[in-house]
Amino acid sequence: MSEKANKTYKDTFKNTIAFGGFQVFSILISVIRGKLIAVLLGPVGIGINNLFMSSLTMLTTFTGFGLDLSAVRAISESNENSSKIVKITKRLFLYTGILGLLLTLFLSYFLSKWTFATTSYTMSFALLSIYMLFTAINRGQQTIMRGLRKVKVLIYSGLISSLVGLFISIPLYYFLGKDGIVPAIILTSIAVVIVTSFYTKTFTNSNVEVSIEEIRSSGQEMVKLGMMMVVASLLGLITKYLINIWIGRIGDIADVGLYAAAIGISSQYIGFILNSLSADFFPRLVKVHNSSEGISRVVNEQTEVIVLLATPLLILLLITAPLLISLLLSKEFLPIVGFIRFIAIGSFFQMISFCMGYISFAKNDKKTYLILEGVLSNVFQLIITVGCYYFYGLKGLGYAFCTIYVLYSFIIYFFVRNKYGYKRNKETSELIAFSLLFLLAAFFAVLYIESALYKYLLTSIIFSLCFTYNYSVLNKRFDIITLIKHKFRKR
């Protein structure tokens, strides 16, 4: 591997690890905050908070026009005009924030009625319109950081924001109880903007002038692409809704809860790796989107890093699934152990397909993105999940998850290879094959070995072999020991 390739691989690894670590920290803060809400506010408080946040998240999705990723693309692609695009991005997010504020104010009566079946929360939703404005501003600043690949700044501001949000919420919940929920949401959104503004002021407060026509022209392109993401997200929400309805009708509500719990655990477990893709990988991919060779190099590097990081974690998930469920949920949820284990296999293919899935968006190919990520993936999910649950019950949901992503990873590979000239190199293919072999060996061991002693002994050996293999692969790409020593010396 050349010195330049060595450096880009090392940067990919470092940034994925760094952002992944930040995601883990954010999840821990969310868990602590959730625990505090449970203790200080009880089940009713949790319910009220979740209903507020789900309503606000839905409104944010629709008033955001998918700018979170389309603006990252525009900033990453710009070179000499980056300051102008950054300024336009700030304005666009401000406008979407104002739109969100006005829409929430206008719909506050109806939101209260639809969400809580009473008009008692009309004033609460009216006040939460402030959250819509500040959240849009914050999302704009985060988008700019991602587009400019300011990974360290993004992480530091995110860490401080998470802690500030926690420290604001605790006293409000303690002294005001359930009446502190709305003030906590609003004040946290304002505090987060103050934090991110402090960290981004050096590269967002330029004196460059932009005209209304420039904002309209650039914004139109960003919104067109972003709306493809909104449509894809909407199709995903409809698909999940239909699946939940089907499970509830064919089975029972308990199965809906078990399904949601299994998907929730898997999302948290691998979510920190997938979220790192939009932070560092996507901007790098946009930079080379006109070169098939560049696309292949960037996607292969990121695929390798994700496979190297994820495979040992997925093997651990296979081994510790019963313990993890007991700790995070309760023993009532142990029936999803088998489901979780099939999810581990499916997640391996999910992460590989995610890397390839960004190519069409990076190339501004709206039609292909909508077909692959919006239509095809959701049609697959709906048909296969519905069929597997009908024939196999709860276990069938695990079969479905695994089948969906195995098929989807092959289909999307066929698309991007033939349409964009993506080529998976020999080293990446070998790494995927060996990692999958380790994962399947652990999967069959936990599935078919009845003796707990032999089961955990064999899976521990498999995990050790996988870890050793991954270390040797990383060491071939760059000197990982030197990197770790350098990090400690800097501290």
N, C-alpha and C positions, 0 to 999 in steps of 0.2 A: 504494500500500500504506500502511495506517494506521501510526501510530507504534508502537502495541501489536503489530501484526502484524509490523512491521519488527524489533522487539526479539525476538519469539519465533523468527523465522526466523534471526536472527543467533545466538541462543542454540543453536538446533538445529545450525547450521553449526559453531559453536565446539566444542560438546560432541562432535559426531561426529568432527571433526578431532582433538580432544584424545584421545578414547578410541581412535580409529583409530591415532594415533601410538603410544599405549601398547601396542596390539596388535602393531605392527611391532617395537617394542623387545622385547617378550616373545618374538616369533618369533626375533629375532636372538640372544637369550640361549639359546633352545632349540637353535638351530643351533650356537652356540659350545659348549654343554654336550654336544651330540651328537658334535661333533668331538673334544672332550676324551675322551669315553668311548671313541670309536673309536681314538684314539691311545694312551690309557693302558690300556684294557682289551681292545681288539681286538674282532673280530666276535663272539666268545663272550660277552664282557662286554655288548655291545649286545643280544645275544639274551636274556641273563638279565634285564637291566634291562627290556627291552620286555615280556617274559613276566610279570614281576612287576607292572608298571604296567597291563598290559591286564587282568590278573586283578583288581587293586585298583579299576580304573575300573569294571569290570562290577559289582563288589560295591557300590561307591559309588552307582552308578545305581539299583540295586534297593533299597538301604537308605535312600536319600535321599527316596523317595516323591515326586519331582518338586517338592519344596518350593522349589527355587532360583527358580522363576518364579512359582509360586502364592503364595508368601510375599511376593514383590515386589508382587504385585497387592494383597494384603491391606494391606500397609503404605501403598502409594500411595493406596488408597481411603480409609484412615482419616484423620480430621482431628483431632478433639479426643481420640480414643483412641489416637493414634499411639504414645505411650510404652508403653501397655499391650500393643499389638500387637507392638511391638519386643521387649518382655520375653518375650512368648509365643513369638515367633520364635526367640529365643535358646535358650529351653528346648527347643523342638521339635528344633532342630538338635543340641543336646546329647544328647537322647534318641536321635536317629537315629545319632549318633556312638557312643553306648554299645552300641546294637544292632549296628552295624557291627563294633565291637571284639569283642563276644561271638560274633557269627556267624563272623568270621574265625578266632578262637581255636578254635571248635568244628570248623570245616571245614579247619583248617590241614593236617591229614594228607591229606585228600581233594584239597585244592587243589594240594598238592605232587605227588600222584599224577597228577591230571588234567593239570596244567600241564607238568610235567617228566618224567612217566612214571617217577618214582622218589619215595621217601619222604625223600630226603636234605634236602629243603628245608622239611620240616615246621616246624622251629624258626624258620626265616626267616619263614615266613608267620605263625607265632604272634607273633613280634616285630612284624611289620608291622600287627598289629591296633591298635597304638598310632597308626600312621599314619591308620587309619580314624577314630579318635576326633578327632584334631586337625584332620584335613581337614574333617570335618563342622562343627567349631566355626568354622574359617576360612570355609567356605562360608556359614555363618549370618551372620557379620560382613559378608561381601561382599554378601549378599542385603539386609541392612539398609541398607548404603550405597546400593545401587541403588534400593531402595524409597523412601528419603528424598532421592534424587537428589543425593547427595554425590559428584558426579562427580570433583571435584579430589582429594578425600580417597581415593576409590577408585583413582585413577590413581597418586597419590603412594605409597600403601601397596603397590600392585601393583609399581611400579618398584623400591622398596626390597626387597620380598619376592623378586623375581626375582634381584636382585644378591646378596642374602644367601644364597639357595639355591645360586647358582653358587660363591660363596666357601666355602661349607661343603663342597660336593661335591669341589672340586679336590683339597684335601689328602688327603681320605679315599680318593679313587681313586688318588692318587699313592703314598701310603704303604701302603695295604691292598690295592690292586688290586681283584679281583672281590669280595673279602670286605668291601670298603667300600661296596658297592651298597646293602645293606639299611640300615646306619647312616646313609648319606647321605639316603635316602628318609625315614627316621624323623626325623632331626635337622632336616631342611629343613622338614617339616610343623610341627614344634614352633616353630621360629624364625619361620615365617610367621605363626603365631597370635600370637606375641609382638609382631610388627610391626603386624599389623592391630588388635590390642587397644590398642596405643598410639595409633593414629590414630582409633579409634572410641570411646574411653573417654568423650569429652565428650557423646555422644548415645546411648550404650547402657547406661550405668551409672545409670539412674534408680532412685529409691526406691519406685516404684509397686509395689503388691502385686497379684499375680494368683493366683487360686484354681485348684485342680486342675480344677474344673468349667469354668472359662473356658478353660484350656489345652485341655481335651478338646473343648469346643464349637468353638472357633476352629480348633484343629488338625484336627478332622474335616473342616471345610470346605476347608481348604488341601490336605489329603491327597487328598480326593475329586477336586479339580481337578488336583492334581499327578500323580495316578495316570494321568490321561488322557495326560499327557506321557510317563510311563514306558511306557505301552502303545504310544504312537506311536513312541517310540524303539526299543522291542523289535521292533515290526513293521519298522522301518527296518533294524535289524541282521539280521533274518531275510531281508529282501529282498536286502541286500548279500551275504549268505552264499549265497543261491540263485543270484544272478547270477554270483558267482565260481565256484561249482560248475558252472554251465552253460558258462561260458567255458572252464573247464578240461576239460570233457567234449567239447564240440564242437570247440574249438580245441586249445590246449595251455597248459601252465603258464606259458610265456613271455608269452602274451597276458594272463594274469591279472596278472602283474607289471607289464606295460606299462599295463594299465587302472588298477591301483592307483597307479602313478607319476603318471599324468595327472590322476587325481582328487586326489591329494595336492598336486600343484603348484597346481592351481586353487583348492583349499581354502585353502591358505596365502596365495595371491595376493589373493583377495577376502574371505577369512575375517575380516580385521581390520575391514572395513566392516560385514559382517553381525553380528559380535559386538557392535558399538556399539549395535545395536538394543535389546538387552536391558538395556543400561546406562542409557540416557537416554530413548529413544523409548518403550519399553513403560510406564514409570511415568507419562509424560505422557499416554499414550493411556488409561490406567486412570482418570486424573483426569477425563476428559471422556467416559467410556464410555456415559453415559446420554443424550448429545446427539449426534444424527446430524450436526449441523453441526460440532460440536467434533471428532468422529471424522474427518470429511472434511478439516477444516483441518489437524489434526495429521498424518494419514497423507499428505496432499498435500505438506506442508512436508518431511517426512522423505523422501518419494519423490524430490522435487526435489533435495534435498541429496545423496542417494545417487547419483542419476543424474549430477549435475554432477561428483561426485568419481570415480565409477567409470568413466564413458565414456572419458576420456583414458587411464586405466590399462588398460582392456581393449584399446584401440587399440595401446598399447605392447606388450601381451601378444601381439597378432597379429603385430606387427613383429618382436619379439625372441624369439619362441618357440624357434627353433633354438638361439640363444645361451643362453637361460635353461636349456634342457634340458641343454646341454653343461656349463654351470657347476654346476648343482645335481645332475645325475646323471652321465651319460656319453654318448658318441656312440652307444652301443648302444641308447639310448632315443629316438633321432631319429625312428623310425617313428611316434611319437605326436605329431609336429608338427601334422599335419592334425587329429588328435583334439583337441588343445589349442585350435586355432583355432575349431573348432565349439563347444567349451566356452565360449569367450569370448562368443559370441553367446548361448548358453543362459544364461550367468551374468547377462547384462543383464536377461533376463526373470525369472530366479531372484530377483534383488534386489528387483524391483518386486513380485513375488508375496509375498515375505517381509514387506514392510510391511503388505500387506493381510491376510496370514495371522495376524497378531497380534490382529486385531480380535475374533475369536470368543473367544480366551483372555482378553482384557481384559474382555469382557462376561460372563465366567463361563459361556459356552455350551459345556458339556462335550461334548455330543452332536455339534454341528457341528464343533468342533475335532478330535474323534476321526475323524469322517468325512473331513474335508478333509486334515488333516495326517497322520493315521494310516493310514486305509484308502485313500482315493482316490489320494494322491500316490505311495504305495508300489505299489499295483496298476498305476498308470500306468508307474512306473519298471520294474517287473518285466516286464510284457507288451511294452512298446516296446523295452527293452534286449535282451531275449531274441530278439525278432523281428528287430531290426536286425542283431544280431551273427550270427544264423543266415544272413541273406541277404547281408550286406555285409562280414562279418568285422570286423577292428579298426576300419576307417573307420566301420562301422555304429554303433560305440559312441559316436562323436562325433555322428553323426546323431541317435542316440537321446537323448543329453543335451540337445541343442538342441530337439528336438521335444517332449520331456517338459515343459520349462519354458515354451515358447511356449504350448502347450495349457493347461497348468496356470494360467498367469497370466490367461488369458481366462476359464477356468472359475471361479477364485476371485473375479475381478472381478464376474462375474455373480452369484455367491452373496452377496457382501458388499453389492453395490448393491441387490439385491432384498430381502435379509433385514434388513440394518442401516441402509439408507438412505444408504450411502456414495456420494458424488458426486465424481468427478474433475473439477477445474475446467479451464477452457480453457488457462490458463498451464501447468499440469502436463502436459496432453495434448500441447501444442505442444513442450514441452521433451523429452518422451519421443520424439516423432516425429522431431525434428531430431537428437537424440542417436543414435537408431537409424539414421538416414540416414548420419551420419558413420561409425558402426561398420560398417555394411554396405558402405559405399564402401571402407573400409580392408580389410575381409574379402575382397571380390572382387578388390581390387588384389593382395593377397599370394597369392591363389589362382590368378589367371589371367595375371598379367604375368610372363613368363619372364625378362626382363632384370633382373638384380639392381639395376642403376643406376636404371632407370626405376621399378622397384617401390619402392625405398626413397625415391626422390625424391617420388613421388606420395603415398605413405603419410605422409611427413614433412609434406607440404603439408596433407593431411587432418587430421593431428594438430594442426598449428598453427591451422587454421581452427576445429577443435573447441575447442581451448583458448581461443581468442579469443572464440568464441561463449559459452562457459561463463562466462568472466570478465565479459562484458557482462551476462549474465543475473544473476549474483551482484551486480554493481554496481547493478542496478536494484532489487534487494531491499534492499540496504544498502551503505553506503560501505566496500568491502573494504579500500581503501588506508588509510583512517583507522583501521580496525581493526588492521591490521598495524603501522602506525606506533605506535599506542597500546600494543601488545604489546611492541614494542622499547623504548619509553620506560620502561615498567614495569620492564624488566630492567636 
